[in-house]
Every structure is written in structure tokens, then in C-alpha cells.
Amino acid sequence: EDLLTKLNSIGKDLLLKTLPNYFNNTISLQEQNEAEATYANKISSVQTRIDFNDNVINVFNKVKAFSPKPGAWFMFRNERIKIIKCQTSTINCMPSVIANNEFHIGCEGGLIKPRIIQREGKIPMGIGEFLKGFKFSVGQKVNA
């Protein structure tokens, strides 16, 4: 989402600079070289699933890459939960295990600290609001 906002701003500025030259025929257009074009496959649900056995930096980057849509997600008690924003810590803990009452989740080499989370069928919410109505126990496994 942060990248989208930044690129929208850059694109808007570029468009405002370029359109007058386009309408005045002072720029020349070039066709895309199809031999150099690449195709990006559709992102699948399997690719967006979080594997907390992975390195904490890889998990953090997956959350950033897929937020807010389609969203990086994991399963907890048969419910799909998306992490929209998070932070990391290098505290050692068990991967795929809820480490504390703040719903921090262990990864290889650290833990993920969700900041904005979204339960299936609900709107995204801050972790404080989420914790008020979500029951779990420290030590429970996610994606189990």
C-alpha cells in the first residue's frame, strides 16, 4: 500500500509533465519491444500464505509485499487471518508458536509483531482492538 501511494504520486507528476508535450506533438512514441516484454503470473493464494517456519525477514517482506491486497495470511483454529502490517524482533522463539499475550508469532530467527490484522470476513483492525475480542493462549501453534 505504501509503494502504491508513492508510485501514484510519481505517476501523477510524470503525467502532468508529459501530457502537454504529447498534445503538442513534441515527444515521439515508441512501441514496446515484445521480445523484451515479460509476463507476470497471477498471484495465487498458496503464494500469499505465511510460513512461520521461514526466516523472520522473509515473513516480514511477504506481509509488506502482499498488503493490503491480496494480503498475507495464516490459519488459526480453522480461520484465515491476514496480517496487514507488522514489525519484527530478533528475540528467539519457537516458529509458528504464539509467543506472548500480544499475539507475537515466532519465526526462524525472530518473531512477527502484528500491528494491523484482519479476521476472515471482518475489516482490518489494530492489534489492540483485535486482542479485545480474540481468545488464544500463549504457546498455541498457528498453521497447524
Backbone as a printed PyTorch tensor [residue, N CA C, xyz], in Angstrom:
tensor([[[  0.8360,  -1.1910,   0.0000],
         [  0.0000,   0.0000,   0.0000],
         [  0.8810,   1.2560,   0.0000]],

        [[  1.9740,   1.2320,   0.7790],
         [  2.8780,   2.3810,   0.8120],
         [  3.5090,   2.6180,  -0.5520]],

        [[  3.9190,   1.5260,  -1.2040],
         [  4.5130,   1.6420,  -2.5330],
         [  3.4930,   2.1640,  -3.5360]],

        [[  2.2700,   1.6700,  -3.4560],
         [  1.2130,   2.1260,  -4.3580],
         [  0.9840,   3.6290,  -4.2180]],

        [[  0.9420,   4.1170,  -2.9960],
         [  0.7520,   5.5440,  -2.7470],
         [  1.8970,   6.3560,  -3.3490]],

        [[  3.1210,   5.8780,  -3.1300],
         [  4.2960,   6.5850,  -3.6520],
         [  4.3090,   6.5780,  -5.1840]],

        [[  4.0220,   5.4250,  -5.7780],
         [  4.0140,   5.3370,  -7.2420],
         [  2.8860,   6.1570,  -7.8590]],

        [[  1.7310,   6.2250,  -7.1900],
         [  0.6350,   7.0710,  -7.6750],
         [  1.0660,   8.5310,  -7.7380]],

        [[  1.7680,   8.9840,  -6.7230],
         [  2.2270,  10.3680,  -6.6870],
         [  3.2440,  10.6350,  -7.8000]],

        [[  4.1980,   9.7300,  -7.9610],
         [  5.2110,   9.8880,  -9.0140],
         [  4.5480,   9.8600, -10.3900]],

        [[  3.6230,   8.9130, -10.5840],
         [  2.9310,   8.7900, -11.8720],
         [  2.1060,  10.0130, -12.2090]],

        [[  1.4390,  10.5770, -11.2020],
         [  0.6260,  11.7850, -11.4110],
         [  1.5180,  12.9370, -11.8710]],

        [[  2.6490,  13.1160, -11.1770],
         [  3.5640,  14.2080, -11.5440],
         [  4.1220,  14.0130, -12.9590]],

        [[  4.4850,  12.7860, -13.2950],
         [  5.0120,  12.4920, -14.6170],
         [  3.9670,  12.7370, -15.6980]],

        [[  2.7370,  12.3490, -15.4190],
         [  1.6470,  12.5500, -16.3800],
         [  1.4110,  14.0400, -16.6180]],

        [[  1.4160,  14.8440, -15.5580],
         [  1.1920,  16.2850, -15.7080],
         [  2.3170,  16.9470, -16.5090]],

        [[  3.5440,  16.4290, -16.3830],
         [  4.6680,  16.9740, -17.1580],
         [  4.6240,  16.5160, -18.6100]],

        [[  4.1700,  15.2950, -18.8500],
         [  4.2640,  14.6800, -20.1680],
         [  3.0950,  15.0220, -21.0900]],

        [[  1.8890,  15.1110, -20.5520],
         [  0.7110,  15.3200, -21.3990],
         [  0.7980,  16.5720, -22.2870]],

        [[  1.2510,  17.7240, -21.7740],
         [  1.3390,  18.8790, -22.6820],
         [  2.2590,  18.6170, -23.8810]],

        [[  3.3710,  17.9290, -23.6400],
         [  4.2820,  17.6070, -24.7490],
         [  3.6470,  16.6130, -25.7210]],

        [[  2.8720,  15.6980, -25.2170],
         [  2.1940,  14.7230, -26.0670],
         [  1.1750,  15.4310, -26.9670]],

        [[  0.3650,  16.3100, -26.3810],
         [ -0.6570,  17.0220, -27.1580],
         [ -0.0440,  18.0180, -28.1440]],

        [[  1.1480,  18.5150, -27.8410],
         [  1.8370,  19.4340, -28.7560],
         [  2.7090,  18.7000, -29.7640]],

        [[  2.6740,  17.3790, -29.7500],
         [  3.4710,  16.5370, -30.6600],
         [  4.9670,  16.8240, -30.5600]],

        [[  5.4490,  17.1120, -29.3570],
         [  6.8860,  17.3740, -29.1820],
         [  7.6150,  16.1630, -28.5910]],

        [[  6.9160,  15.0730, -28.4100],
         [  7.5740,  13.8280, -27.9950],
         [  7.2110,  12.7520, -29.0050]],

        [[  8.0990,  11.7970, -29.1650],
         [  7.8200,  10.7060, -30.1020],
         [  7.5350,   9.4320, -29.3110]],

        [[  6.5340,   8.7070, -29.7490],
         [  6.1390,   7.4730, -29.0880],
         [  6.9010,   6.2960, -29.6790]],

        [[  7.1740,   5.3080, -28.8410],
         [  7.8320,   4.0870, -29.2990],
         [  6.9850,   2.8930, -28.8920]],

        [[  6.8920,   1.9310, -29.8040],
         [  6.1770,   0.7120, -29.4660],
         [  7.0430,  -0.1460, -28.5580]],

        [[  6.3740,  -0.8900, -27.7090],
         [  7.0960,  -1.8030, -26.8170],
         [  7.7080,  -2.9320, -27.6320]],

        [[  8.9170,  -3.3040, -27.2850],
         [  9.5730,  -4.4420, -27.9190],
         [  9.0280,  -5.7100, -27.2600]],

        [[  8.1710,  -6.4220, -27.9680],
         [  7.5130,  -7.6040, -27.4020],
         [  8.5120,  -8.7000, -27.0400]],

        [[  9.6670,  -8.7410, -27.6920],
         [ 10.6780,  -9.7590, -27.3830],
         [ 11.2840,  -9.5350, -25.9980]],

        [[ 11.2410,  -8.3040, -25.5170],
         [ 11.8000,  -7.9950, -24.2010],
         [ 10.7310,  -7.9240, -23.1120]],

        [[  9.4740,  -8.0630, -23.4880],
         [  8.3870,  -7.9860, -22.5130],
         [  8.3120,  -9.2850, -21.7210]],

        [[  7.9380,  -9.1670, -20.4730],
         [  7.7670, -10.3550, -19.6400],
         [  6.3420, -10.3860, -19.1050]],

        [[  5.9140, -11.5750, -18.7270],
         [  4.5640, -11.7660, -18.2150],
         [  4.6560, -12.0930, -16.7330]],

        [[  3.8560, -11.4250, -15.9320],
         [  3.7900, -11.7140, -14.5010],
         [  2.5780, -12.5990, -14.2560]],

        [[  2.8190, -13.7810, -13.7340],
         [  1.7180, -14.6950, -13.4390],
         [  0.8550, -14.1430, -12.3280]],

        [[ -0.3960, -14.5920, -12.2980],
         [ -1.3220, -14.2060, -11.2520],
         [ -0.8030, -14.7410,  -9.9140]],

        [[ -0.9380, -13.9350,  -8.8750],
         [ -0.5180, -14.3520,  -7.5380],
         [ -1.5660, -15.3120,  -6.9960]],

        [[ -1.1130, -16.4780,  -6.5560],
         [ -2.0400, -17.4770,  -6.0380],
         [ -2.1520, -17.3810,  -4.5220]],

        [[ -3.2120, -17.9440,  -3.9970],
         [ -3.4260, -17.9700,  -2.5490],
         [ -2.3060, -18.7230,  -1.8420]],

        [[ -1.7740, -19.7480,  -2.4880],
         [ -0.6760, -20.5180,  -1.8980],
         [  0.5590, -19.6280,  -1.6900]],

        [[  0.8150, -18.7260,  -2.6230],
         [  1.9790, -17.8370,  -2.5160],
         [  1.8390, -16.8250,  -1.3890]],

        [[  0.6200, -16.4660,  -1.0200],
         [  0.4130, -15.4430,  -0.0050],
         [  0.3020, -16.0220,   1.4090]],

        [[  0.2830, -17.3410,   1.5280],
         [  0.1970, -17.9690,   2.8550],
         [  1.5320, -17.8060,   3.5770]],

        [[  1.4660, -17.3980,   4.8300],
         [  2.6590, -17.1810,   5.6400],
         [  3.1360, -18.5080,   6.2100]],

        [[  4.4210, -18.7760,   6.0480],
         [  5.0610, -19.9380,   6.6560],
         [  5.9570, -19.4070,   7.7710]],

        [[  5.5140, -19.5340,   9.0070],
         [  6.2730, -19.0050,  10.1370],
         [  7.5190, -19.8320,  10.4600]],

        [[  7.7400, -20.9250,   9.7310],
         [  8.9970, -21.6590,   9.8550],
         [ 10.0850, -20.9990,   9.0210]],

        [[  9.7080, -20.0410,   8.2040],
         [ 10.6410, -19.2900,   7.3700],
         [ 11.3460, -18.2320,   8.2220]],

        [[ 12.3580, -17.6240,   7.6460],
         [ 13.1090, -16.5530,   8.3000],
         [ 12.2000, -15.3590,   8.5680]],

        [[ 12.3810, -14.7160,   9.7150],
         [ 11.5320, -13.5960,  10.1320],
         [ 11.5480, -12.4630,   9.0980]],

        [[ 12.6750, -12.2140,   8.4630],
         [ 12.7560, -11.1510,   7.4440],
         [ 11.9310, -11.5370,   6.2170]],

        [[ 11.9830, -12.8010,   5.8200],
         [ 11.1770, -13.2480,   4.6750],
         [  9.6920, -13.1200,   4.9720]],

        [[  9.2880, -13.4580,   6.1870],
         [  7.8670, -13.3270,   6.5700],
         [  7.4600, -11.8570,   6.5590]],

        [[  8.2990, -10.9960,   7.1460],
         [  8.0370,  -9.5520,   7.1680],
         [  7.8820,  -9.0170,   5.7430]],

        [[  8.7880,  -9.4120,   4.8600],
         [  8.7370,  -8.9390,   3.4740],
         [  7.5100,  -9.4630,   2.7370]],

        [[  7.0780, -10.6860,   3.0530],
         [  5.8590, -11.2190,   2.4350],
         [  4.6500, -10.3890,   2.8510]],

        [[  4.5740, -10.0380,   4.1250],
         [  3.4660,  -9.2050,   4.6100],
         [  3.4720,  -7.8670,   3.8800]],

        [[  4.6440,  -7.2360,   3.7730],
         [  4.7420,  -5.9490,   3.0730],
         [  4.3690,  -6.0780,   1.6020]],

        [[  4.8170,  -7.1500,   0.9630],
         [  4.5940,  -7.3200,  -0.4720],
         [  3.1220,  -7.5100,  -0.8140]],

        [[  2.3890,  -8.2090,   0.0300],
         [  1.0150,  -8.5620,  -0.3190],
         [ -0.0370,  -7.7260,   0.4040]],

        [[  0.3620,  -6.7050,   1.1370],
         [ -0.5880,  -5.8750,   1.8790],
         [ -0.9790,  -4.6470,   1.0840]],

        [[ -2.1840,  -4.2110,   1.1370],
         [ -3.2870,  -4.8280,   1.8480],
         [ -3.9750,  -5.9350,   1.0540]],

        [[ -3.8410,  -5.9070,  -0.2710],
         [ -4.4860,  -6.9330,  -1.0860],
         [ -3.4600,  -7.5800,  -1.9770]],

        [[ -3.4670,  -8.8470,  -2.1220],
         [ -4.4350,  -9.8090,  -1.6150],
         [ -4.2680, -10.1270,  -0.1270]],

        [[ -3.1400,  -9.7840,   0.4590],
         [ -2.9280,  -9.9960,   1.8870],
         [ -2.1860, -11.2850,   2.1790]],

        [[ -1.2270, -11.2050,   3.0850],
         [ -0.5150, -12.3920,   3.5640],
         [ -1.3120, -12.9570,   4.7360]],

        [[ -1.4860, -14.2590,   4.7720],
         [ -2.4070, -14.8530,   5.7270],
         [ -1.8490, -16.1300,   6.3440]],

        [[ -2.4890, -16.5420,   7.4420],
         [ -2.1870, -17.8130,   8.0880],
         [ -3.4890, -18.3680,   8.6480]],

        [[ -3.4440, -19.6150,   9.0580],
         [ -4.6190, -20.2610,   9.6350],
         [ -4.4290, -20.3950,  11.1420]],

        [[ -5.5130, -20.1000,  11.8670],
         [ -5.5270, -20.3020,  13.3130],
         [ -6.9120, -20.7940,  13.6960]],

        [[ -6.9870, -21.9710,  14.2360],
         [ -8.2640, -22.6020,  14.6090],
         [ -9.2690, -22.5490,  13.4520]],

        [[ -8.8300, -22.9870,  12.2980],
         [ -9.6630, -23.0790,  11.0920],
         [-10.1840, -21.7330,  10.6000]],

        [[ -9.5280, -20.6560,  10.9690],
         [ -9.8900, -19.3180,  10.4830],
         [ -8.6910, -18.7030,   9.7780]],

        [[ -8.9540, -18.1090,   8.6240],
         [ -7.9010, -17.4140,   7.8870],
         [ -7.7560, -16.0180,   8.4690]],

        [[ -6.5290, -15.6640,   8.8380],
         [ -6.2400, -14.3540,   9.4130],
         [ -5.1360, -13.7020,   8.5820]],

        [[ -5.3770, -12.4560,   8.1740],
         [ -4.3790, -11.6980,   7.4080],
         [ -3.6150, -10.7740,   8.3510]],

        [[ -2.3300, -10.6570,   8.0910],
         [ -1.5300,  -9.6330,   8.7560],
         [ -1.3160,  -8.5350,   7.7230]],

        [[ -1.8380,  -7.3490,   8.0100],
         [ -1.7520,  -6.2300,   7.0760],
         [ -0.4700,  -5.4330,   7.3060]],

        [[ -0.1240,  -5.2060,   8.5660],
         [  1.1190,  -4.5170,   8.9280],
         [  1.7240,  -5.2140,  10.1290]],

        [[  3.0590,  -5.2290,  10.1630],
         [  3.7240,  -5.8670,  11.2900],
         [  5.1150,  -5.2660,  11.4790]],

        [[  5.7100,  -5.6430,  12.5800],
         [  7.1020,  -5.3240,  12.8820],
         [  7.7960,  -6.6320,  13.2130]],

        [[  9.1130,  -6.5710,  13.3630],
         [  9.8630,  -7.7730,  13.6990],
         [ 10.6960,  -7.5500,  14.9510]],

        [[ 11.1160,  -8.6390,  15.5200],
         [ 12.0510,  -8.6180,  16.6320],
         [ 12.9550,  -9.8200,  16.4710]],

        [[ 14.1870,  -9.7040,  16.9160],
         [ 15.1370, -10.8060,  16.7750],
         [ 15.1710, -11.7070,  18.0060]],

        [[ 14.1720, -11.6130,  18.8510],
         [ 14.0730, -12.4850,  20.0180],
         [ 13.8730, -13.9200,  19.5340]],

        [[ 14.6450, -14.8420,  20.0670],
         [ 14.4990, -16.2450,  19.6750],
         [ 13.2690, -16.8590,  20.3170]],

        [[ 12.4970, -17.5700,  19.5090],
         [ 11.3200, -18.2690,  19.9870],
         [ 10.9940, -19.3850,  19.0080]],

        [[ 10.0410, -20.1860,  19.3710],
         [  9.6540, -21.3250,  18.5320],
         [  8.8670, -20.8470,  17.3020]],

        [[  9.2550, -21.2820,  16.1070],
         [  8.4940, -20.9280,  14.9090],
         [  7.0610, -21.4440,  14.9670]],

        [[  6.1500, -20.6560,  14.4320],
         [  4.7150, -20.9730,  14.3310],
         [  4.0160, -21.0800,  15.6730]],

        [[  4.5890, -20.4690,  16.7110],
         [  4.0000, -20.5170,  18.0460],
         [  3.7090, -19.0920,  18.5120]],

        [[  2.5460, -18.8930,  19.1400],
         [  2.2140, -17.5900,  19.7120],
         [  3.1050, -17.3980,  20.9370]],

        [[  3.9320, -16.3530,  20.9080],
         [  4.9930, -16.1820,  21.9040],
         [  4.5620, -15.4640,  23.1720]],

        [[  3.5000, -14.6370,  23.0830],
         [  3.1060, -13.8500,  24.2530],
         [  1.6620, -13.3830,  24.1210]],

        [[  1.2000, -12.6350,  25.1150],
         [ -0.1880, -12.1580,  25.1220],
         [ -0.4520, -11.0380,  24.1250]],

        [[  0.5770, -10.5620,  23.4420],
         [  0.4170,  -9.5310,  22.4180],
         [  0.2410, -10.1350,  21.0280]],

        [[  0.1120, -11.4570,  20.9590],
         [ -0.0890, -12.2090,  19.7250],
         [  1.1240, -12.1120,  18.7940]],

        [[  2.3150, -12.0400,  19.3520],
         [  3.5310, -12.1120,  18.5590],
         [  3.7450, -13.5710,  18.1860]],

        [[  4.1610, -13.8050,  16.9520],
         [  4.2720, -15.1650,  16.4310],
         [  5.7230, -15.4510,  16.0640]],

        [[  6.2340, -16.5580,  16.5510],
         [  7.6120, -16.9460,  16.3170],
         [  7.8790, -17.3360,  14.8760]],

        [[  9.0950, -17.0260,  14.4410],
         [  9.6010, -17.3940,  13.1210],
         [ 11.0320, -17.8950,  13.3250]],

        [[ 11.6450, -18.3350,  12.2670],
         [ 13.0600, -18.6800,  12.3340],
         [ 13.8440, -17.3760,  12.5020]],

        [[ 14.5710, -17.2370,  13.6020],
         [ 15.4120, -16.0650,  13.8110],
         [ 14.7100, -14.8530,  14.3890]],

        [[ 13.5030, -14.9900,  14.8860],
         [ 12.8300, -13.8430,  15.4830],
         [ 11.3390, -14.0500,  15.5940]],

        [[ 10.6360, -12.9440,  15.7240],
         [  9.1810, -13.0410,  15.7680],
         [  8.5360, -11.8940,  15.0340]],

        [[  7.3030, -12.1510,  14.6200],
         [  6.4780, -11.1630,  13.9210],
         [  5.5350, -10.5510,  14.9420]],

        [[  5.4670,  -9.2270,  14.9480],
         [  4.5800,  -8.4870,  15.8400],
         [  3.4960,  -7.8350,  14.9860]],

        [[  2.3350,  -8.4870,  14.8480],
         [  1.2670,  -7.8790,  14.0430],
         [  0.8470,  -6.5250,  14.6100]],

        [[  0.6230,  -5.5540,  13.7410],
         [  0.1350,  -4.2260,  14.1290],
         [ -1.2710,  -3.9790,  13.5980]],

        [[ -1.5320,  -4.4400,  12.3680],
         [ -2.8820,  -4.3910,  11.7970],
         [ -3.1890,  -5.7940,  11.2980]],

        [[ -4.3460,  -6.2890,  11.6940],
         [ -4.7060,  -7.6750,  11.4160],
         [ -6.1570,  -7.7220,  10.9310]],

        [[ -6.4850,  -8.7380,  10.1530],
         [ -7.8430,  -8.8410,   9.6220],
         [ -8.3260, -10.2840,   9.7190]],

        [[ -9.3880, -10.4780,  10.4660],
         [-10.0070, -11.8010,  10.5410],
         [-10.8650, -12.0130,   9.3040]],

        [[-11.0900, -13.2520,   8.9870],
         [-11.8860, -13.6090,   7.8200],
         [-13.2770, -12.9740,   7.9030]],

        [[-13.6520, -12.2380,   6.8530],
         [-14.9640, -11.6180,   6.7930],
         [-15.1080, -10.3400,   7.6050]],

        [[-14.0270,  -9.8620,   8.2000],
         [-14.0650,  -8.6580,   9.0360],
         [-13.2070,  -7.5640,   8.3920]],

        [[-13.3020,  -6.3580,   8.9590],
         [-12.4660,  -5.2540,   8.4740],
         [-11.1200,  -5.2900,   9.2030]],

        [[-10.0690,  -4.7220,   8.5930],
         [ -8.7820,  -4.6600,   9.2840],
         [ -8.8900,  -3.8470,  10.5690]],

        [[ -8.1200,  -4.2430,  11.5760],
         [ -8.1430,  -3.5320,  12.8580],
         [ -6.7580,  -3.5500,  13.4820]],

        [[ -6.5150,  -2.5630,  14.3240],
         [ -5.2690,  -2.5130,  15.0750],
         [ -5.1860,  -3.6910,  16.0260]],

        [[ -3.9830,  -4.0580,  16.3970],
         [ -3.7880,  -5.2340,  17.2350],
         [ -4.4760,  -5.0820,  18.5920]],

        [[ -4.5130,  -3.8850,  19.1530],
         [ -5.1780,  -3.6740,  20.4370],
         [ -6.6460,  -4.0130,  20.3770]],

        [[ -7.3070,  -3.5440,  19.3290],
         [ -8.7300,  -3.8250,  19.1280],
         [ -8.9380,  -5.3210,  18.8780]],

        [[ -8.0710,  -5.9100,  18.0870],
         [ -8.1380,  -7.3390,  17.7920],
         [ -8.0450,  -8.1710,  19.0690]],

        [[ -7.1170,  -7.8200,  19.9430],
         [ -6.8890,  -8.5970,  21.1620],
         [ -8.0620,  -8.5360,  22.1360]],

        [[ -8.8610,  -7.4720,  22.0670],
         [-10.0160,  -7.3510,  22.9720],
         [-11.0510,  -8.4500,  22.7400]],

        [[-11.1900,  -8.8980,  21.5100],
         [-12.2440,  -9.8580,  21.2240],
         [-11.7600, -11.1830,  20.6810]],

        [[-10.4800, -11.4850,  20.8120],
         [ -9.9360, -12.7150,  20.2390],
         [ -9.2740, -13.5400,  21.3320]],

        [[ -9.7350, -14.7580,  21.4930],
         [ -9.2190, -15.6240,  22.5520],
         [ -8.1480, -16.5660,  21.9940]],

        [[ -7.0320, -16.6410,  22.6890],
         [ -5.9370, -17.5410,  22.3320],
         [ -5.1010, -17.7740,  23.5790]],

        [[ -4.1990, -18.7170,  23.4950],
         [ -3.2870, -18.9930,  24.6040],
         [ -1.8570, -18.9180,  24.1200]],

        [[ -0.9930, -18.3690,  24.9420],
         [  0.4300, -18.3560,  24.6330],
         [  0.8690, -19.8100,  24.4940]],

        [[  1.6550, -20.0660,  23.4500],
         [  2.1340, -21.4230,  23.1980],
         [  1.3280, -22.1740,  22.1410]],

        [[  0.1560, -21.6330,  21.7680],
         [ -0.6270, -22.2810,  20.7040],
         [  0.0990, -22.1390,  19.3850]],

        [[ -0.0860, -23.1420,  18.5150],
         [  0.5240, -23.1310,  17.1850],
         [ -0.4290, -22.5100,  16.1730]],

        [[  0.1400, -21.8090,  15.2130],
         [ -0.6250, -21.3180,  14.0640],
         [ -0.2600, -22.1830,  12.8730]],

        [[ -1.1240, -22.1870,  11.8680],
         [ -0.9360, -23.0060,  10.6610],
         [ -0.8480, -24.4840,  11.0000]],

        [[ -1.4330, -24.8980,  12.1000],
         [ -1.3710, -26.3240,  12.4660],
         [ -2.5860, -27.0570,  11.9860]]])
